Amino acid sequence: ANCRVHSATEDFGDSPEDGLLEGIIETYNEFYSKNLAREVRKGMKETALQGKHCGGRPPLGYVLDAERRYVIDPRGAEAVKLIFARYAAGMSHSEILAALAAGGFVTGDGRSFQKTSLHGILANPKYTGVYIFNRTAAKSLNGTRNHHSSKTASEIITIPGAIPAIIDEILWSEAQQRMKGKKMPSGSHKAKVPYLLTGLCTCGLCDRSVVGSSQSYTTRVSKERRDRHVYCCTGNRLAADEKCKLVRWKKEILETAVLDALREQLFTDAVIVDLAGRATEYAQKRKRETSEDGKRIEQELQGITQRVRNIVDTVATIGTMTPASLLEELRGLETLKADAEARLEHWHCAQQTIVDSEHVRGMLLLERENLLSDDHATQRRLVQQFVTNIILYDDKATIHLAIKDDGGYDWWRRGESNPRPKIRPRWHLRV
């Protein structure tokens, strides 16, 4: 109170005219600032449409030329290829970090790789040659920004092939499929009761996720405190005008229906025989398609070996004056060589593996026995493996198994007009 702010360059008086002039100048300054921001965004958009870099640090594996276009940095690209290849092969983040450290690889700012930096690399589609601009959502009202949140598709500029690709689409798809499979709904690790259908249920009314929930209640007579376990739509937590009206499904009823669907529609003798035959055909087809991969890996291994020999010859010539960068490159090549040798060995094993229909049939019969067990971990693994999606309505649940069909398996609630399930038995193996 009783304080005034004076400007040394724009000092206004106390008269009404001075107040009007101050308001006009403030409005003009605001217009100038917003107009400048709009022009800057317009210029950045034009730059992006040309496939040029619009600011910030380029992703690992890329550098900029004189025209600010992306070009591949060989050293960084080797690290990116190693990360994607080993992650797609099933290695853990810790194993990948150890391989990167052994090869002497570092991030763009010269630091050691961390698990968070691996996630950013594995989720960046630029490595497939796709130029992306204006993806990250704007800052919130408190000035913070969530870099994992994206804008709408209409606001994002996407130009396939605008930058050189470091990895191919097949390796990218394998990595993304593994990342999607490892992602679990938030809070699933905190559940005190195991929910077999976590991450599989979708509301048929509002298309939101349906999650497991525990509720406590008191009995009327004994006043005993008990727990009720249900699956409910996440839209039930919204405000009254947006709240979803989907009924709560009892955990025991829904999970029993899904297990019954697996037993009656997937793990029958006829379906097991059919799936065993189709799996054998697919394995043979896959073996034929990858028969030439061995030559490609051998050529890659020969190229790496030749580069190692060249560096070794250079080191022998220079002697004790060998630059540190040359030794670092040699360590990276040794890591790539070990990775190529591992992939070649994996290819040889896959080509020598014989997939027999009787062997596949035996595996499916064993899984059917596991389904009948009371072990929640085993049942959860089978449900997550063989059920793709469950759509819940007030009166029924449509269960989609991991085989293609023409509409799913409808399980109806008891007491409805149609108490028996509608079965559509035209199944095909999902590959």
N, C-alpha and C positions, 0 to 999 in steps of 0.2 A: 504494500500500500504506500501511497504518497511517493512513488518512484516513477521517473520518466526516462525513456530511452531516446537519446539524441544521436543523429547520424552526422558524421563529420563531412560527408560528401553530399548528402541529401537532407538538409536541415529544413524542416517545415515549421511554420509558425502555428499560432493557435486560432487563427481566424477561420470562419467557415469555408472560405475560398481555399485556404491552405489544406484543410481536411479533404475537400473535394479533389484537389490536385494530388494529394497523397494517395487517395483511393484509386485514381486513374493510373498513376504510375505503378502501383502495386498490381493492378489488373493487367497492365501492359507487360510487367515483368513476368507474371504467371503465364501469359500468352506466349511470350518469347521462350520461356523454358519448355513449355509443352510442345511448341512448334519445332524447337530445336531437337527435342527428343524424337518427334515424329520424323523429321528429316534424317536423323541419324539412323533410325530403324529402317527407313526407306533405302538409304545407301547400303546398309548391311544386307538387306534383302536382295538388292541387285548384285552385291558381291557374292552372296550365297548362291544365287541362281547361276552364276558362272563357275561354281564349284571351288571357290577360293576360300581361304581361311578367314574367319571374321573376328579373330581375337582370342586371347587366352593361349594356354600351352597346348600344342598338338598332342594327340594320343601317343602312347608309347609305340614305337615302330615307324613313326612318321616324322619328317622334317619338312620345312617349307623352302621352296625355291625363290628366286628373285621376284616372281609374280605372285607369291603367296599361295601357290598351289601345293598340294600334298605330294611328296615323293617318299619312297620307302627308305627308312634308315636300316641298313642290313643288320646291324647289331641288335637294335630294338626289335626288329622283325623276327629274329631268331628266338628271342625271349617269348614273344607272343605266340609263335608256332609251338614252342615247347609247352606253354601253359595250356593251350587248347588241346593239343594232342594228348597230353598226360591226363587232363581232366576228362576228356571223352573216353579215355581208356579205363577210367574208374579210379584213378589215384586220388588220394585225399589232398586237402589244401596243404597240410603239413609236409607231405611227401613232395608236392610241387615246389613249395618254398625251399625245401632242402636241395632239390635239383637246381633251382635258380641260384642259390647261394654257392653250390659247388661249381657252377659254370661261371661265376663272377658277374652275374647279371644284376643290374640295379634299376631303379625307377628313373623317370625322366629328370627328377631333381637330385639324383645321385644317392638316394637312400635305399635301404634294403626293402624288399617286397614284404608286404603284410597281407593278411587274409582279406582285408577290406579292399586293397588294391587289386587283388585277384578277381574279386567279384565285379569291380568296375570294368576290367578288361574283358571278362567272359560275357558281360552283358552289352558290350559296345558293338553295334552292327556295322560300324565304319570299317572294321577289319575285313568285311566281305566286299568292300568297294562301294558301299552305300553312303552317300553324303547326306548328313542330317543337320538341320539348323532350326533353331527356335523350338527345341523340344521341351526344355525344362520349364516347369510352371513358374509364374511370377511370384514375387515375395508376398508373404502374408502381411496383414495389417501391422504386426509387431516387428516387421523388418526381417524375419527369418525366411529361409528358402529350403524346401525339401527337394534335393536334386534327384530323388527317385520318383518324384511326381511329374507327370507329363501333361502337356497341353492337349487339346483336341486334335484329331488327325488333320482337320482343315487348316489349322494354324501352323503345323509342322511342315517344313520344306524337306522333301526327300527326293534325292536324285541318284538312282542306281547307276553304278559304273562311272561316277564322276571322279573317284579317287582310285588309285591302284589297290587291289585286294591283296591281303597278306595270307588269308586262309580261304579255302573253298566253301561252298554252300553245304556240302555234306558234313564236313567237320563242324561247321557252325551249328547245323541242325542237331547233331549228336550232343554237342555241349549244352544247347538250350533244352533239349529233352531231359538231360540229366538234372539240370538246374530246376526245371519244372517239377520233376519227380521228387526232388529233395525238399521242395518248399512245402511247409506245413502251415496251416492256419495259426495265427497268433493265439496264444493261450492253450494250445493243445498239449504242450508239455507240462502245464500246471494242473491238468485235470486229475482229480483224485480217483475217479472211476473211469475205466477204459471204455472209450466210445469207438466201436468198430468202424463206423461210417464217417469218421472225421475227414472233411475235405471233399466228400463225394456228393453231398445232398444240396439240392437247389430248390428254391421255392417256385412252384408252378404259377403262383399268383403275381409275384413282383420280381422274380428272377434274381432275388438276393440269395446269399448263402444261408443254409440251415445248419446250425451248430448244436452240439450237445450242451445241456444245461441242467444243473441240479437245483432243486427247490425244496425247501423245508416246510412242513406243515404239522399241525397238532391234531390228533384224533379227537373226535367229539366225546367219546365215552371215557376212555382211559387217560385222555390228555397226554398221550405219549407223543414225543417228538420223533418224526420220521422224515426220511428223504425221498423225494420223487425225482427220477431221472428221465428227462425228455429231450426230444429234438425240437427246437423252435427256430423260427425265422428271425434273422437279425433285424428285419424290419419291424418286429414287435417292440423294439426299444425306441423307435422314433416318436415324434410328437403325434398327438391324436389325429391331426388332419392327414398325416403321412403314414400312420401306423398300418402295418400289414395285418390282415385278419386271419392268416393261416392258423389252423388249430395246432396245438402242441401234440406231437406224436410220442407215445410212450416208447422208451428206449427198448424194452424187452420185445414189444410187438414188432417194431420196425426191423430190428436186427434179426429176429427170428424169421421174418418174411424174406429178408435178403439171403440168409443162409439157406432157407428152403428153395429159393429161386436158383441158387447155385447148384444145389443137389438135384433138383428136378429138371433143370434146363441145360446145365453144362456138364455135370459129372454123371451123366447116364452112360450106360454101356455103348449105346449107338453113337452118341455124340463124341465120346472118347475115341472110338475107332475112327470116326470121320476126321476129327482134329489131328489124330496121330498121322493119318495119311497126308493131310494137307500140310502139316508141319514138315514132314519129310520132303515133300515136293518143294516147299519154300526154301528149305536148307540146301537142297541140290541146286535150285535156281540161284541162290545167293552165292554158292561156291563157284558156279560158272561165271557169274558177273564179276567176281573178284579174282578170277584166275590170273589176270594180267597185272594185278597190283604188286605181285612179287617182283616182277621185272622193274617196275617203277621205283620200288623201294631200294632194290639193288643198285639201280643207276644213281639214286640219291645218295646212297651209302658210298658208292665209288667216288662221287664228286666231293663229298665231305672228306674222305680219306686222302684224296689228292691235295685238297687244300691244307690238310694237316701236314702232309709231307712237305709241301712248299714252305710252310712256316717253320717246320723243323730244320729244313735246309738253310733257311735264312738265319735262324738262331745259331746254327752251327758255324755259319760264316761270320756273323757279327761277334759272337762270343759273349763276353761279360757285359757288353754295351747294349744288350737287347732292350728295346723300349718296353715299358710296362704294358702299353696298349696291345702290343703284339702277343705277349704272354697271356693277357686277358682274352684276346680273340682265340688263342689256342685252347684255353680252358672251355670256352663256349662251344668250340667245334667238337671237343671231346664229349661234351654233354649231348650235343646233337647226334653224334655218332652212336653213343650208347642208346639213345632214344630210337634211332633208325634200326639198330640191331634188335632191339626189343620188339619193334613193330614187325620186323621180318620174321622173327621167331614166332610171334603170334600168328602171322599169316600162314606159316608152315604148319602150325598146329591145327589151324582152322581147315586147311586143305586136307590134312590127313585124318581129321575127325569124320567118322562115318555116323550119320544120323539114321538110325533104324526105326521104322514105325513101331516095332514091338518095344523098343527101348522107350520111346516117347509115351506109348500106351502105359507102360509100367510106371513111368513118372506121374502121369495123370491119375492112375489108380492110387498111387501113394498119396497124392494130394487130396484125393477124395477121402481117404482114411483120416488124414490130418484135419479135414473139415469137420469130421464127426467128433473130434476130440473137444475137451472142455478148456483147452489152453487158449486164453484170450489173445496172446501174442501170435500164435499160429493162425487163429481165425482172422485176426486183423491183417496179417500178411496176405492171406488168400483173398480177403475181400478187397484190399487195396490193389491186388494184382489182377483180379478177374472181374471187377466191377468198375465201369467207367463213370457212371453218373446215375443219380437217383433223383427224380423230380417228384416232389411231394405236393399233393393237393389235399383238400379237406376230406375227400372220400376215397382216394386211392394214391398209390405210389407206383410210378413207372420206373422200373429197374432196368437199366441198360448194362448188359454184360459185355465183356471184352471180346465179343464176337459180333459181327455186323448182323442186323436184323431189320425188319421193316417198321419198327415202331416201339420196340421194347416189350418188357414183360409187365403187365398191369396186375398189381395185387390190390384187391378191393378190401375195404374195411368190412368187418362182419356187421350184419344188420342192414346192409344196403340192398338195393333192388337186385343187384347181381353179385351174390356172395362168392361165386366161384371165379378164379382167375381166368382171364382171357389169354390163351397161349398162342403165340405166333411162332411156329417151330422152324421157320426157314433161317437156319444159322449158317454163317460163313466165318472162316478164320480171319481175325483182324491182324494184318501185318503192316 
